[in-house]
Amino acid sequence: MKIADAMTPAEELVTVSLPGSRDDALEYLQEREFSSVPVVRETDEGERYRGLVSRDDLIEHPDEDDLALLMREVPTTTADATLHDVAALMLDAGTRRVPVVEVDDDDTLVGIITITDVIRALAREEVGTDAVVDDLSNGTVNTTYAGTPLPVAEREIGLADVPYTVVLDDDAEMTGMLTEADIVAVAEIVEGEEDAGASMAGDDEDWKWESVKAVGNRYVPTRNVEFPGEPTSAFMTEDVVTVSKRKSAVEAAQLMITNDIEQIPVVSGGELAGVLRDVHLLEAI
């Protein structure tokens, strides 16, 4: 299957333009719940592609407001390449969206192919595989306690370098799922200086922020992304979709597309056995 058959064409894309600010990209990512947005610049020759800004970039560089400095270069592809080609490219480059450019002009954007587009093709059995969930899933699971303040959970996700955390209750049982998309959806732009964690919990609250902050108290100047201080349980998805280790990669892809999710907890015998991410499904293609 060719990329041209699965990509979103340029005329249907929403982009952000240079010069621009963090606010421009954040607004797009919050409204669309996408992982990144293409950046373009208007020139005398027309609109020219310049790079991508991702939700990771916004979270990892909270002090930077200039869109040009937040932007990253990523590999590109062309419309005549195959989904097998782009799946391999995504895995190798660690990217979720690949700009599609003209064959002889890599500044002319003709579309975007995303990991969701590839997983959708897999769900429709437009690309073949015999893989099962147990072959692809990761047995290492990132977890967070339900009472953890959201800013702490956000840092845990960042340090774990995964876009999710499985939320556990008082009995260490899975009670929900929190993703980067959930966090970006409630992020707020603030100005000035912010004492890291100062407003997250008082001395009389069950959660003592000072005990967490003790690993390295720091004052973060001009931090302009702020997250609500309420517990993670207030922002997580409670009705978690799960998948059995014995299910096929195609069935897992169908669950992801149907439920509009990027990862699924894997269960075996009623117990949490791992997590299958959409990126893992690329290995099946």
C-alpha positions in Angstrom: 0.0 0.0 0.0 1.4 3.4 -1.0 1.6 6.4 1.4 -0.5 8.4 -1.0 -3.4 6.1 -0.2 -3.2 6.6 3.5 -1.8 10.1 4.2 -3.7 13.3 4.9 -3.2 15.6 1.9 -1.7 19.1 2.4 -5.0 20.8 1.6 -6.6 19.2 4.7 -3.8 20.0 7.1 -3.8 22.6 9.8 -0.4 24.2 10.2 1.3 26.8 12.3 3.4 29.6 10.7 6.7 31.2 11.4 7.2 33.6 13.0 5.0 32.2 15.8 4.8 31.3 19.5 4.3 28.3 21.8 0.6 29.4 22.2 0.0 28.8 18.5 1.1 25.2 18.6 -0.4 24.5 22.1 -3.9 25.7 20.9 -3.7 23.3 17.9 -2.6 20.3 19.9 -5.2 20.9 22.6 -8.1 21.3 20.1 -7.0 18.5 17.7 -5.4 16.1 20.3 -2.6 15.4 17.8 0.9 14.6 18.8 2.5 17.3 16.6 1.8 20.1 14.1 3.7 21.0 10.9 5.4 24.4 10.8 5.5 26.4 7.6 6.8 29.8 6.5 5.2 32.1 3.9 7.7 33.1 1.2 7.6 34.8 -2.1 7.5 31.3 -3.6 4.5 30.3 -1.5 4.1 28.2 1.7 7.3 26.3 2.5 7.6 23.4 5.0 10.1 24.0 7.8 9.6 21.3 10.5 7.3 19.9 13.2 6.5 21.0 16.8 5.4 18.1 19.0 3.6 18.0 22.4 6.9 16.5 23.8 8.7 19.7 22.7 6.2 21.9 24.5 6.5 19.9 27.7 10.2 19.3 27.6 11.1 23.0 26.9 8.7 25.0 29.1 10.8 28.1 29.1 10.9 28.5 25.3 8.2 30.6 23.6 9.7 31.0 20.1 8.2 28.5 17.7 11.3 28.4 15.6 13.4 27.2 18.5 10.8 24.6 19.6 10.6 23.2 16.0 12.5 20.1 15.2 13.6 18.6 11.9 12.3 15.1 11.2 12.8 12.7 8.3 10.5 13.1 5.4 9.1 10.7 2.8 7.4 10.8 -0.6 3.9 9.7 -1.6 5.1 6.8 -3.7 6.8 5.1 -0.8 5.0 2.1 0.9 3.6 1.8 4.4 6.2 -0.8 5.1 8.8 1.9 4.3 7.3 4.5 6.5 6.7 2.1 9.4 10.5 1.3 9.3 11.3 5.0 9.1 9.1 5.8 12.1 10.7 3.1 14.2 14.2 4.1 13.2 13.7 7.9 13.8 11.3 7.5 16.8 8.7 9.8 15.2 4.9 9.5 15.1 4.3 11.8 12.1 6.3 11.9 8.8 5.9 14.9 6.5 5.3 13.8 2.9 7.1 16.1 0.4 7.5 16.4 -3.3 10.0 14.0 -4.8 12.3 16.8 -6.1 11.4 19.5 -3.6 11.6 18.7 0.2 10.3 22.1 1.1 6.9 21.5 -0.6 4.6 19.7 1.8 2.1 17.4 0.0 0.7 15.7 3.1 1.4 14.0 6.5 1.4 10.3 7.2 0.9 9.5 10.9 1.3 6.4 13.0 -2.5 6.4 13.3 -2.8 6.2 9.5 -0.5 3.1 9.5 -2.4 1.5 12.4 -5.7 2.1 10.6 -4.4 0.4 7.5 -3.4 -2.6 9.7 -6.8 -2.6 11.3 -8.4 -2.8 7.9 -6.0 -5.6 6.9 -4.6 -3.5 4.1 -1.2 -4.6 5.3 -0.6 -8.2 6.4 0.9 -9.7 9.5 0.7 -12.9 11.6 2.0 -11.2 14.8 0.1 -11.5 18.1 0.0 -9.1 21.0 2.4 -11.3 23.1 5.1 -10.9 20.4 4.9 -7.1 20.5 3.9 -5.8 23.9 6.3 -4.5 26.5 6.2 -6.2 29.9 7.6 -3.1 31.6 4.7 -0.8 32.6 4.9 2.8 33.8 2.5 3.3 36.7 1.3 6.1 38.9 -0.7 6.3 42.1 -4.2 7.7 41.6 -3.6 10.4 44.3 -0.5 11.7 42.7 -0.8 15.4 41.8 -0.9 15.8 38.0 2.3 17.9 37.8 4.2 15.0 39.5 2.6 12.5 37.2 3.6 14.6 34.2 7.2 14.6 35.4 7.1 10.8 35.9 5.9 10.3 32.4 8.7 12.5 31.1 11.4 10.7 33.1 10.0 7.3 32.0 10.1 8.5 28.4 6.7 7.0 27.5 3.5 8.9 26.6 1.3 7.2 29.3 1.0 6.0 32.8 -1.3 3.2 34.2 -3.0 4.6 37.3 -3.2 2.4 40.3 -5.6 2.6 43.3 -4.9 2.0 47.0 -4.8 -1.8 46.4 -2.3 -1.4 43.5 -5.0 -2.4 41.0 -5.4 -0.7 37.7 -8.0 2.0 38.0 -7.3 4.2 34.9 -4.9 5.5 32.3 -3.3 8.9 32.0 -1.7 10.0 28.7 0.3 12.9 27.4 -2.8 14.0 25.4 -4.7 14.2 28.7 -2.0 16.4 30.2 -1.7 18.7 27.2 -5.4 19.1 27.1 -5.4 20.9 30.6 -2.1 22.7 30.3 -2.2 26.4 30.7 0.1 29.2 29.6 1.3 31.4 32.5 3.8 34.2 32.7 6.7 35.1 35.0 8.4 32.9 37.5 7.0 29.8 39.1 8.2 28.1 42.3 8.2 24.4 41.2 5.5 22.6 43.1 4.8 25.5 45.6 1.1 25.5 44.9 0.6 21.8 44.6 -0.1 20.8 48.2 -0.4 22.4 51.6 1.1 21.1 54.9 -2.3 19.8 55.9 -2.9 17.8 52.8 -2.3 14.0 52.4 0.2 14.5 49.7 3.3 16.3 50.9 4.9 18.0 47.8 8.0 18.9 49.9 8.9 15.2 50.2 9.0 14.9 46.4 10.7 18.3 45.9 13.5 17.3 48.3 15.3 15.4 45.6 16.3 18.8 44.1 14.4 21.9 45.0 14.6 24.4 42.2 13.2 27.7 41.2 12.2 27.6 37.5 12.3 31.0 35.9 9.8 31.9 33.1 8.2 28.5 33.2 5.1 29.2 31.1 3.3 25.8 31.1 1.4 25.0 34.2 -0.7 21.9 35.1 -3.5 21.7 37.6 -2.5 20.4 41.0 -5.4 18.1 41.5 -4.8 14.3 41.7 -4.2 12.3 38.6 -7.5 10.5 39.2 -9.3 13.7 38.1 -7.8 13.6 34.7 -7.4 9.9 33.9 -9.6 7.7 31.7 -11.4 5.3 34.0 -12.9 2.9 31.5 -9.7 1.4 30.3 -9.7 -0.8 27.2 -7.5 -3.9 27.6 -6.3 -6.6 25.3 -5.4 -10.3 25.8 -1.9 -11.5 25.1 -3.3 -14.0 22.7 -5.1 -11.5 20.4 -3.7 -10.7 17.0 -1.9 -7.5 16.1 -4.8 -6.8 13.7 -7.4 -7.1 16.5 -5.3 -4.8 18.7 -5.1 -2.3 15.9 -8.8 -2.4 15.5 -9.3 -1.7 19.3 -6.9 1.3 19.1 -8.7 2.8 16.1 -12.2 2.1 17.4 -11.4 3.7 20.8 -9.1 6.4 19.5 -6.2 5.4 21.8 -2.4 5.0 21.4 -1.8 2.2 24.0 -3.6 -0.7 25.5 -2.8 -2.5 28.8 -2.2 -6.2 28.2 -3.9 -8.6 30.5 -3.3 -12.3 31.2 -5.4 -14.3 33.6 -7.0 -11.1 34.8 -3.7 -9.5 35.7 -1.8 -6.6 34.1 1.0 -8.2 32.0 2.3 -5.3 30.0 1.3 -2.5 27.6 1.0 -2.5 23.9 1.7 0.8 22.2 0.8 1.7 18.7 4.5 2.0 18.0 4.9 -1.6 18.9 2.4 -2.5 16.1 4.8 -0.9 13.6 7.1 -3.9 14.2 4.4 -6.2 12.9 4.3 -4.5 9.5 
